[in-house]
Amino acid sequence: MSAGTDLTIAAARDGLRRGEFSARELTGACIAAIEQAGRLNAVVHFTPERALEMADAADARLRAGDAPDLCGIPIGIKDLFCTKGVESQAASRILEGFRPRYESTVTAQLWAEGAVMLGKLNMDEFAMGSSNETSCYGPAINPWRARGDDRNLTPGGSSGGSAAAVAAGLCLAATGTDTGGSIRQPAAFTGITGVKPTYGRCSRWGIVAFASSLDQAGPMTRTVRDAAIMLRAMSGHDPKDSTSADLPVPDFEAALSGGIRGRRIGIPREYRVDGMPAEIEKVWEQGAQWLRDAGAEVVEVSLPHTRHALPVYYVLAPAEASSNLARYDGVRYGRRARLGPNDGVLELYEATRAEGFGREVKRRVMIGAYVLSAGFYDAYYLRAQKVRTLIRRDFETVFAEGIDALLTPATPSAAFAIGEMAGADPVQMYLNDVFTVTVNLAGLPGVSVPAGLDARGLPLGLQIIGRPWDEAGMLNVASVIEAAAGFTARPERWW
């Protein structure tokens, strides 16, 4: 075995422990891959010197026999995670030059496990977007291309840089965050695995907030096993995060038995949306058949309030964003606008935010301020909270009836071209989240796993939704889909 960037975490872990290559060699291979992949614009703050220092420390732990699962594994970090001494901009001009003096809990846990940081990865500004086109760094580019078409495709959003980096072999895995599908949608667009854990499974402390009741960190990897390994390292109770659950963290990898005989898998009838492409319908039906072949009982279920999920999400998420983003004012850190001699603090706020926030962020802040305003709070925000409760109860009812997991499409299409929706109604872009937002509204775990290619040779993903805190069972179902699909396709190198 050689120290190649196409290795899985599991294979690299085993190779490192057997001494077949060193963490420095593996990290060096990833550094070389990143240096050759500038056209993808996936890595926005490259830290090769720090990576090699961390790799040397990992090699010392390996020689001493103190090697956790991630020891020596090179990974990328979404720019939403605060990393001590390294730029953490959330892909926004308003945080230019911000270098935190602290480390997010999730990244601190990864470094404690011996993981190696290659750098910070591109994303939509403040995680607001479905295509990575709202980034102040410019869009990340999907390493996949449609057959016979050399247009650049979106890797999805907001964790588009993470998805592109993993799919292109720039790192063995990456962190992402998921507020309405921002791990699962880009994972589906790039042919990798992406996990959104149960809300509270991973600490949010030190992650730049978008919508605090919806945001959740998770792993983006090449395989389900890798996701299980990385999720265990990222999970755990954090006293610094009041929404972090004080629950034991299972060994998710050990739960991957592949046995689902007798499990009941639900197919939500409401997810059969109008205009669903035939290829999405076909891969969904194929996934259901794979589960039947593995001995599961596949039954149709109803989640009647699903049709309200998108409007509820796009009331609640902007409302929370308008509150969270009020802290960016140019006073304490980040960008500060230049003022005239007679300007005061109000002018400072206005000018800094006008310069620092991008168009999509401004749109969502304005929507959020509107729905929280005195005249519209009851009509929009309060009503949306009530419907959110009904959406959560739909899932509770289905699980109470003995359903172990749900199977749905991950996205309504394969990856689309950069700029393809630039002039469209913003709602058309928001529809990319149609299959994923319910999971965040209900606080449930979900995973996207690659299940095939469309007629243009682009990846398609399936989503498994699990019971609360049952990431282990959910990942086991995902492993059955993964094994049956036998998805080994990789993008042809053009960058």
C-alpha positions in Angstrom: 0.0 0.0 0.0 1.3 3.4 -0.9 0.5 6.8 0.7 -2.0 7.9 -1.9 -4.7 10.6 -1.5 -7.3 8.1 -2.8 -7.1 6.1 0.4 -10.1 5.8 2.7 -9.7 6.7 6.4 -10.0 3.1 7.3 -7.3 2.0 4.8 -5.0 4.8 5.7 -5.4 4.1 9.5 -4.4 0.5 8.9 -1.5 1.4 6.7 -0.2 3.9 9.2 -0.4 1.4 12.0 1.4 -1.2 10.0 4.2 1.2 9.1 3.6 0.9 5.4 3.9 4.7 5.1 4.2 7.6 7.5 1.8 10.4 8.4 4.3 12.9 6.9 4.3 11.0 3.6 0.5 10.8 3.5 0.2 14.5 4.3 2.9 15.4 1.7 0.8 13.6 -0.9 -2.3 15.6 0.0 -0.3 18.9 0.0 1.0 18.1 -3.5 -2.6 17.3 -4.6 -3.9 20.6 -3.3 -1.0 22.5 -5.0 -2.1 21.0 -8.3 -5.8 21.7 -7.8 -6.1 25.5 -7.7 -8.7 25.4 -10.5 -11.2 23.8 -8.1 -10.9 26.7 -5.6 -11.7 24.3 -2.8 -8.9 25.2 -0.3 -9.0 28.9 0.6 -6.6 29.0 3.6 -3.8 26.5 2.9 -1.7 25.5 5.9 1.0 23.1 4.7 3.6 24.0 7.3 1.2 23.4 10.2 0.1 20.2 8.5 3.6 18.8 8.4 4.1 19.7 12.0 0.9 17.9 13.0 1.9 14.9 10.8 5.3 14.6 12.6 3.5 14.7 16.0 1.2 12.0 14.7 4.1 9.8 13.6 5.5 10.1 17.1 2.2 8.9 18.5 2.2 6.0 16.0 5.7 4.9 17.0 4.7 5.1 20.7 1.7 2.9 20.1 -0.7 5.7 21.0 -2.7 5.9 17.8 -6.4 6.7 17.8 -8.3 6.0 14.6 -7.7 9.5 13.1 -4.0 9.7 14.1 -2.1 10.9 11.0 -5.2 11.3 8.8 -5.1 14.6 6.7 -8.4 16.4 6.7 -9.8 19.7 5.5 -11.9 22.1 7.7 -14.9 24.1 6.5 -14.2 27.8 6.9 -17.1 28.0 9.3 -15.1 26.3 12.1 -12.9 28.6 14.2 -9.3 27.4 14.2 -6.8 29.0 16.5 -4.4 31.3 14.7 -5.8 30.4 11.2 -8.1 32.6 9.2 -11.7 31.7 9.9 -13.8 33.9 7.6 -17.1 32.0 7.0 -16.4 33.0 3.4 -17.4 36.5 4.2 -15.6 39.8 3.6 -16.9 41.1 6.9 -14.6 38.6 8.7 -11.5 39.5 6.7 -8.3 39.0 8.8 -10.1 37.3 11.7 -7.8 34.8 13.3 -9.5 33.2 16.4 -7.6 32.9 19.6 -9.5 29.7 20.4 -10.4 26.4 18.7 -13.9 25.1 18.0 -14.8 22.1 20.1 -15.2 19.8 17.1 -11.8 20.7 15.6 -10.1 20.4 19.1 -11.5 16.9 19.4 -10.1 16.0 15.9 -6.7 17.3 16.8 -6.7 15.4 20.1 -7.3 12.3 18.0 -4.2 13.1 16.0 -5.9 14.3 12.8 -3.8 16.6 10.5 -5.2 20.0 9.3 -4.4 20.7 5.7 -6.3 24.0 5.6 -9.7 25.7 5.5 -12.2 24.9 2.8 -14.5 27.0 0.6 -18.2 27.4 1.4 -21.2 29.7 0.8 -21.0 32.9 2.8 -22.1 32.2 6.4 -23.4 28.9 5.1 -26.2 30.6 3.2 -26.5 28.9 -0.2 -27.0 25.7 -2.1 -24.3 26.1 -4.8 -21.1 27.6 -3.1 -21.6 30.7 -5.4 -22.2 33.2 -2.5 -18.6 32.8 -1.2 -16.3 35.9 -1.1 -13.6 33.6 -2.4 -15.5 32.8 -5.6 -17.3 29.4 -6.2 -15.7 26.1 -5.5 -15.8 23.8 -8.5 -17.1 20.3 -8.6 -14.4 17.9 -9.8 -17.1 16.0 -11.8 -18.1 17.1 -15.3 -21.1 15.9 -17.3 -20.3 13.7 -20.2 -19.5 15.7 -23.3 -19.9 19.0 -21.5 -16.9 21.0 -20.1 -18.9 23.5 -18.1 -17.9 23.9 -14.4 -20.5 22.4 -12.1 -21.4 23.3 -8.6 -20.3 21.0 -5.8 -23.4 22.0 -3.9 -23.6 24.2 -0.8 -22.9 25.3 1.7 -20.2 22.7 2.3 -19.2 22.8 -1.3 -15.5 23.2 -0.8 -15.5 20.2 1.6 -17.3 18.0 -0.9 -15.1 19.0 -3.8 -11.9 18.5 -1.8 -12.9 15.0 -0.7 -14.2 14.0 -4.1 -11.0 15.2 -5.8 -8.7 13.5 -3.4 -7.2 16.6 -1.9 -7.9 15.3 1.6 -9.1 12.0 3.0 -12.1 13.6 4.7 -13.5 17.0 5.7 -15.8 18.7 8.2 -19.1 20.2 7.1 -22.1 21.8 8.7 -25.7 21.2 7.8 -28.5 23.7 8.5 -31.0 22.6 5.8 -29.0 20.0 3.8 -25.6 21.6 3.5 -23.7 18.4 4.1 -26.1 15.9 2.4 -26.7 17.9 -0.8 -23.1 18.5 -1.7 -22.2 15.0 -0.8 -24.8 13.8 -3.3 -23.6 16.2 -6.0 -20.0 14.9 -5.7 -20.4 11.2 -5.1 -19.3 11.0 -1.4 -20.9 10.3 1.9 -22.2 13.1 4.2 -23.7 12.8 7.6 -25.9 15.3 9.4 -26.1 13.9 13.0 -28.9 14.4 15.5 -29.1 18.0 16.7 -26.9 18.1 19.8 -24.7 15.2 18.9 -21.8 17.5 18.0 -20.9 20.7 19.8 -21.7 23.9 18.0 -19.2 25.9 20.1 -16.7 27.8 18.0 -18.7 27.3 14.8 -19.9 30.5 13.2 -23.6 30.5 13.7 -26.2 30.7 10.9 -29.4 29.4 12.4 -28.7 28.1 15.9 -31.6 25.7 16.3 -30.8 24.1 13.0 -27.0 24.1 12.5 -25.1 20.8 13.1 -21.6 19.7 12.3 -20.9 16.4 10.6 -18.3 14.4 8.6 -17.9 14.3 4.8 -16.0 11.2 3.7 -15.6 8.7 0.8 -17.3 5.8 2.6 -19.9 5.1 5.3 -17.2 3.4 7.4 -15.1 6.5 7.2 -18.1 8.6 8.2 -18.6 6.4 11.2 -15.0 6.7 12.3 -14.9 10.5 12.0 -18.3 11.0 13.6 -17.2 9.3 16.7 -14.3 11.7 17.0 -16.5 14.7 16.4 -19.2 13.8 18.8 -19.7 14.2 22.6 -21.1 16.5 25.3 -19.6 20.0 25.5 -20.4 22.1 28.7 -19.7 25.2 26.6 -22.7 24.4 24.3 -26.0 24.5 26.1 -27.6 22.5 23.2 -25.0 19.7 23.3 -26.5 16.4 24.5 -25.0 14.7 27.5 -25.2 11.2 26.1 -22.7 8.5 25.6 -21.1 8.3 22.1 -21.5 4.8 20.5 -18.8 3.1 18.5 -20.5 3.8 15.2 -18.0 1.8 13.2 -18.6 -1.3 15.3 -22.3 -1.0 14.5 -21.7 -1.5 10.8 -22.8 -5.1 10.7 -24.6 -4.9 7.4 -27.5 -6.9 8.8 -30.9 -5.2 8.5 -33.1 -8.3 8.2 -36.5 -7.6 9.8 -35.9 -3.8 9.9 -38.8 -1.6 8.7 -37.9 1.1 6.3 -40.4 3.8 5.4 -40.9 5.5 2.0 -42.6 8.9 2.6 -45.2 9.3 -0.1 -45.0 13.1 0.3 -41.5 13.1 -1.1 -42.8 12.1 -4.5 -42.9 15.7 -5.6 -44.3 17.1 -8.9 -41.7 17.2 -11.6 -39.3 14.7 -10.0 -36.8 13.6 -12.7 -37.3 10.0 -13.8 -33.6 9.2 -12.9 -34.2 10.3 -9.3 -37.4 8.2 -9.1 -35.5 5.2 -10.6 -32.5 5.4 -8.1 -35.0 5.7 -5.2 -36.9 2.6 -6.3 -33.6 0.8 -6.8 -32.6 1.7 -3.3 -35.8 0.4 -1.9 -35.2 -2.9 -3.7 -31.7 -3.2 -2.4 -33.1 -2.9 1.1 -35.8 -5.6 0.4 -33.1 -7.9 -1.0 -31.2 -7.4 2.3 -34.2 -8.6 4.3 -35.8 -5.3 5.3 -39.5 -4.6 5.1 -40.1 -1.5 3.0 -43.4 0.2 3.6 -45.0 3.5 2.5 -45.5 6.0 5.2 -47.0 9.5 5.4 -45.4 12.7 6.7 -48.4 15.0 5.9 -46.8 18.3 6.9 -43.8 17.9 4.6 -45.2 20.3 2.0 -44.8 23.1 4.5 -41.2 22.4 5.3 -39.5 24.7 2.8 -41.6 27.8 3.7 -41.2 27.1 7.4 -37.4 26.7 7.0 -37.1 29.9 5.0 -38.9 31.8 7.7 -37.1 30.4 10.7 -33.6 30.2 9.3 -33.4 33.8 8.2 -35.0 34.9 11.5 -32.2 33.2 13.4 -29.6 34.5 11.0 -30.7 38.1 11.4 -30.2 37.8 15.1 -26.9 35.9 14.9 -25.4 38.3 12.3 -26.2 41.4 14.3 -22.8 40.9 16.1 -20.8 41.9 13.0 -20.6 45.6 13.2 -16.9 46.5 12.5 -16.2 47.5 16.1 -14.4 44.5 17.7 -13.0 42.3 14.9 -13.2 41.7 11.2 -13.7 44.3 8.5 -14.3 48.0 9.4 -15.5 50.5 6.8 -13.7 53.8 6.4 -15.8 56.8 7.6 -16.0 60.5 7.1 -15.0 62.9 9.8 -18.6 63.6 10.8 -19.8 59.9 10.8 -20.8 58.2 14.0 -21.4 54.6 15.2 -24.6 54.2 13.2 -22.8 55.1 10.0 -20.0 52.6 10.9 -22.5 49.8 11.3 -24.3 50.6 8.0 -21.2 51.0 5.9 -19.4 48.0 7.4 -22.4 45.7 6.8 -23.0 47.1 3.3 -19.4 46.4 2.3 -19.0 43.1 4.3 -22.1 41.2 3.6 -22.9 39.6 0.2 -26.2 39.8 -1.6 -27.7 36.5 -0.4 -26.7 37.2 3.2 -28.3 40.7 3.0 -31.5 39.1 1.5 -31.8 36.6 4.4 -31.1 39.2 7.1 -33.8 41.4 5.7 -36.3 38.5 5.5 -35.4 37.6 9.0 -35.8 41.1 10.4 -39.2 41.3 8.6 -40.7 38.1 10.0 -39.5 39.1 13.5 -40.9 42.6 13.3 -43.8 43.6 15.6 -46.4 43.6 12.9 -45.5 40.2 11.4 -44.1 38.1 14.3 -47.3 36.2 14.9 -48.3 35.9 11.3 -44.9 34.4 10.2 -42.4 33.5 12.8 -44.8 32.1 15.5 -46.9 30.3 12.9 -43.7 28.7 11.4 -42.7 27.5 14.9 -46.1 25.8 15.3 -45.8 24.1 11.9 -42.3 23.0 12.8 -43.7 21.2 15.8 -46.2 19.4 13.5 -43.4 18.4 11.1 -41.5 16.9 14.1 -44.6 15.1 15.3 -45.1 13.5 11.9 -41.7 11.8 12.3 -42.4 10.8 15.9 -45.7 9.2 14.8 -43.9 7.2 12.0 -41.2 6.0 14.3 -43.7 5.1 17.0 -45.4 2.8 14.5 -42.2 0.7 14.3 -40.3 2.3 11.4 -36.6 2.1 11.9 -35.4 4.5 9.2 -36.7 6.4 6.1 -35.4 6.2 2.6 -35.7 9.3 0.3 -33.8 10.9 -2.5 -31.0 13.3 -1.4 -31.5 15.9 -4.0 -34.1 16.7 -6.8 -31.4 16.6 -9.5 -27.7 16.0 -10.1 -25.2 18.8 -10.0 -26.0 21.8 -12.2 -23.7 24.3 -13.9 -22.1 27.2 -12.1 -24.2 30.3 -13.0 -27.1 28.2 -14.3 -29.5 29.6 -11.7 -27.9 33.0 -11.3 -30.7 34.9 -12.9 -33.5 32.7 -11.6 -35.9 33.4 -8.8 -34.1 32.7 -5.5 -36.9 30.3 -4.6 -35.7 28.0 -7.4 -32.3 27.7 -5.7 -34.0 27.1 -2.4 -35.9 24.1 -3.9 -32.6 22.2 -3.8 -33.3 21.6 -0.1 -36.7 20.1 -0.6 -35.7 16.6 0.6 -33.3 17.7 3.4 -34.8 20.5 5.4 -37.3 18.4 7.2 -34.5 16.5 8.9 -33.1 19.8 10.4 -36.5 21.1 11.4 -37.1 17.8 13.3 -33.5 17.6 14.7 -33.0 14.1 13.2 -29.9 12.4 11.8 -29.6 12.0 8.0 -27.0 10.6 5.7 -26.5 10.9 1.9 -24.8 8.0 0.3 -23.8 7.7 -3.5 -26.1 5.3 -5.3 -25.4 5.7 -9.0 -24.8 7.9 -12.0 -27.3 9.7 -14.1 -27.3 9.6 -18.0 -24.7 12.4 -18.1 -22.4 10.4 -15.8 -23.0 12.6 -12.7 -23.5 11.2 -9.2 -26.9 10.7 -7.6 -27.4 10.1 -3.9 -29.9 8.5 -1.6 -30.8 9.8 1.9 -31.4 7.7 4.9 -33.2 9.4 7.8 -32.7 7.8 11.2 -34.4 7.9 14.6 -33.2 10.5 17.1 -29.7 9.5 18.4 -29.7 6.3 16.2 -26.9 7.3 13.9 -25.5 3.8 14.4 -28.6 2.2 13.0 -28.9 4.8 10.2 -25.3 4.3 9.1 -25.8 0.5 9.1 -28.7 0.9 6.7 -26.5 3.3 4.6 -23.8 0.6 4.5 -26.3 -1.8 2.9 -27.1 0.8 0.2 -23.4 1.4 -0.3 -22.5 -2.2 -0.7 -25.4 -2.9 -3.1 -24.7 0.2 -5.2 -21.0 -0.7 -5.4 -20.3 2.9 -6.3 -16.6 3.2 -7.1 -16.7 5.9 -9.8 -14.4 8.8 -9.5 -14.2 12.1 -11.5 -11.8 12.1 -14.4 -8.9 14.5 -13.6 -9.2 17.7 -15.7 -8.0 20.3 -13.1 
